[in-house]
Amino acid sequence: MSPRVLIAVCFVALFSPAANAQEWARKMFKLTSHDFGTVARGAKADFTFEMQNIYQESVHIASVRSSCGCTTPSINKQTLKTWEKAEIVAKYNTRTFLGSKGATITVVIDQPYRAEVQLSVRGYIRSDVVCNPGEVSFGEVDQFASSEKKVSLDYAGRTDWEIRDVRSANQHLEVELVETLRENGRVSYEMLVRLNPAAPAGYFQSQLTIVTDDARLKSFPLAVQGRVLSPLTVSPASLFLGVLKTGQTVTKQLVVKGKQPFRVVSIECPDNCFNFDAPGDAKEKIHFIPVTFTAGDAAGKVSQTIKIQTDLGATADCVASALVKEGRSAE
């Protein structure tokens, strides 16, 4: 029985009179609750609930609403075809609310059947610690270049309050903490967050954990995000070689561009069905690389990553794929 038939049968069963009217909708969510934990006032605190349509019929989300102003929900896609996904983002409003806060987000579905799914969030927003800005956003940074951002952390309460440590799971982040004020129950720090030049290309999202000497609320997070831009681009990034018969050969071309002239040092691919005409030693901003693929004797999908190493120290990657069918080529 094909997956399409299985989906249809499952959907009919779920909508039998004996079935729970909401259970079919809840199955589209892996998670339905989230705890933000303890966060500082003004800190960015968002969580994304992922929803996937696992049914044959299209699903339409009519609306999303929150039971409390402490959380603002939004959705990026309202109509989902089979296997399509949507993201429902819960934004915790840490600037306008304080203390222990929670909310129920109701997702209203009106097609193919009406149903509601409840998502819950909760957390504790500290009134004594303020972060400005609420997250460390590096924006876009060129690869191999360093970048630095400043965050001020202000505390009101004990004059002897202190930050004891700042931890991160991202090895490419470095933090320097400087105390700028300590008087009359107020303590301030300036935190310098650096992204080192060894950070790999691509989008990153992480967080810093600020550890204090508080007996009860010992730590709170600070979000960090940005995008490291490679000095190289390869086009197309995904190269489809076509539908081939076993033994058939095809050649297509990659275009590698740099922000400055460069030389291609090597081209690597673990599959010996791929061959490349490497460009010469000339340093150019644009290199054209022919990719030749000869289908093997086994039918099926082929997918391999081609790595193009340059003298800039950066690597351009391309995913090459093909579909091989049985039957020898007449070539």
N, C-alpha and C positions, 0 to 999 in steps of 0.2 A: 504494500500500500504506500502511495507517495506521501511526502510530508504535507502537500496541499490537502489531500483527502483527510489526513489525520487532524489537521487544523479545523477543517469543516465539521468533522464528527464531534470533536471536542467542544466546539462552540455551540453546537446544537444541544449537546448534553448539558452544558452549563445553563442554558436557558430553558430547560424543562421546568415545569411548575414547581417541582420539588427542590430545585436548586436554590441556593442562597442568591438573592437578587443583587448583592453587592460583591460576592466573592470573585466573580469573573473579572471585575474591574481591578480588584486588589492584586490579582495575580500579575498584573502588568508592572508592579513596583517591587523591586528587590528590598528596598528600605522604606519604612513609613514613619520613622522617628529619628530625631537627632538631638543630641545634647551639646550645646556650645561650650559648656563648662563655665569657667570664670573668665570674663573678658574685661578689659579696661574701658573706661568711658571714652567714646570717640573712636574706638578701634573698629576696623572693618571686620564684620562677622557675617559671612554668607555661607549657605549650604545648598548644594544642588541635589534634588531628588530626581533620579532618572526613571523615565517611564518608557516602556517598549510595547508596541502593539504586537502581540503574539498570535493574533487571530486573522482569519481570512478577510473578514469585513473591515472596512475603514472605520477608524474611531475618531470622533470629534469631541474636543474639550470645549464646553460652552464657556466656562469661567473658572477662576480660582479666587478664593476669598480667605481672609484671615479673621479669626475671632478676637484678635487683639492688635492694637496699633503698634505694639512693640515689634511686630514682624510684618514685612511687606512682601507678598508673593508676586512672582511674575512667571510667565511661560514663554518659551521661544518658538513653539510650534503647536498649532491647535488641531490640525488634521493629520492623522497618522495612517499611512497605508501599512500593509503587512510588513513586520520587522522594523519599521521606522521608529525612531526614538524622539522623545521630547525631554526638555530639561525644565523642571519647576524649581526656580531659585527662591529660597527663603532668606530675605535680608533682615538681619537683626538690627533694630534701630537703637544703637548704643549711645547716640548723642542726645536723644530725647527721653529715654527711659532709664531707670536705675533699679538696682536690686534684683530679686528673683522674678523672672518673667517667663511666661510660656504662652504658646498659642497653638490653635488647631487650624490647619490650612485645609479647606474643603475644595477638592477637585470635582467639578460638576461635569459629567459626561452626558451628552444628549443623543449621540449616535454611536453604534446602531441601536442601542437601547439606553434608557436613562439609568444612571447610577451615580453614586457619590463615594469618593474615597477620602478618608481623613488622614492627614499627615500631621504629626505633632513635633514641635520644637520647644526647647526650654534652655535656660541658662541663668547666669548671675552676672549682672553688669555692675562693676565696682564704681562707687561714687567718689572714692578717695584717690584714684589714679586716672590721669587723663593722658592719652597718646595724641600727639599732633605731628604729622598727619596720622590717620588711622591705619595706614598700611605703608609698607616700603615698596614703592613702585619704581622700578628702574626704567620702565619704558623699553625702548629699543636701544641695544648696545652692540657696537661692532665687536665681533669675535677678536680675541687677543688684546682688547683694550680694557682697562680697568674703569670702574665707575663707583661713585660714592654718593650715598644719600644720608640726610640728617633727620633724626626724629627726636622730639623733645618729650620727656616723660616727667610729669608733674604730680607730686603726691602731697596731700594735706592730711595731717593727723599727728603722728609722732615725729619729734625732731630727730630721733635716733634711727628712723626707718632707713633701710638701705637695700639696694639691689646687690645680690651676692653672685649672680652668674647669669649669663645669656647663652642659651644653647641652641644649636641648629643641626638638623640632619643633613643639610646641604654643605658639603665639604668646600664649596667654592665661595661661601660667604664668610667674611671676617667682620668682627664687631669690636669697636673701641668705645668704651663708656667713660664719660667725663662728668664729674659732679660739678654743677654750676651754682647751686644754692642749698643752704641748710640753715634755716632760722625760723623761729616762732611757729613750729609745727609744720613748716613747709620744706619740702625737699625736691630738688629738680636735677635731672640728668640730661645731658645731650648724648645721644647715641649715634655714632657714625657706623653705617653699614656699608661694607665694601664688597663688590663683586670682583673676584680676581680674574686675571687674563686667561686662566686655564679653563674657564667655564665653557662647556661644549655648546655648539650652536643649537638653537631651538628654544621653545617656550618653557619656562620653568615656573613652578608655583610651590612655595614652601612656607614655613613659618619659623619665627624665632620664639623661644620660650624664655620669658623673663622670670628668673627665680629670685624671690625676695626673702626677707627674714620674718615675714608674717607667720604667726603660729597656725592660723586657720586657712587663709587663702594664700598659699605659698607661691603660686606661679600664675601667669596669664600669658596668652599667645599674642603675637603680632604677625600679621600676614605679610609675605614677601612674594613679589611676582615680577616678571619681566620677560624679555625676548632677546636672545643673543643672535645677532645676524651674521651669517657666514659671509666671508669675502667672495665666495663662489656660489654660482647657481647653475643647475643642470636642467636642460629642457629636452624632452619632457622628463619630469620627475618620475613618472610611471610610464614605462615603454611597453606597449602591447605589440607583440611580434606577429600576431594573427593566429588563425587556425591552420595547422600544418599537418601533412601526412608524415608518417615515420620516414626518416631519411631526407626529408625536404629541407632546403636551405633558404634562408631569407636574410637580407641585410638592411638594416635601418641605421639612422644617424642620430647621435647625441650632440648637443651644443652646450659647451661649458663656457661660462662667462665669468670674468673676474673684475674686481674694482680696479685692479692694476695688472700690468702684464705679468704672466706667470708661465711656468713650464710644467708639463705633465711628466711626473716622475714614474708612475706605474699605474696600471689598470688591473684590478684583481676581481676574479669571480671564481667561486669554488666548483662550478660546473664546467667541465672541459668541452661541453657542447657550444660554449660561447668563445668567439675569437674576436680580437680587436686589432684595428690598424691604428697603432699609437702615433700621434703627431710627432714631428721632429723636435729638435732641441730649441727651436725658436721660442722666445718669450713674447706671447701675444695676450691680448685681453680676451680673445675669443678663440676657442679651439673646437674643431669639428672631428668627432670620433665615430667612424663607422663600426657598427656592432653586427657581427655575423653569427647567426644561430643555425645549427644543424640539428634537426629533431632526431632523437634517439629511437630505439626500437620499442620503447615502452609508451603506450598511450596514456594520456592523462594531462593534468595541468602542470606546467613548469613555472616556477617563480624563484628568481635568484636576485640577490643584491650585487650590483656592480659598484665597486669602490674605485674612485679616481683620485689618486694621491698627487699633490702638486708641491712645488718648491716653496709655496707660501706657508706650508705647515697645515693647511686645511684640506679636508677630504670632501669631495662631492659624491653623493650616493644616488643611485638610480635603481629602482626595482623593475626588472625586466620579466615579462611573463608571456606565456604562449599556451595554446591548447593543442595537444598532439593527438591525432586520430589514427587508428589502424589503417594500414594500406600503404604500400610503398609508393613513393613519388615517381612520376614518369621521367623526371629529370635525369 
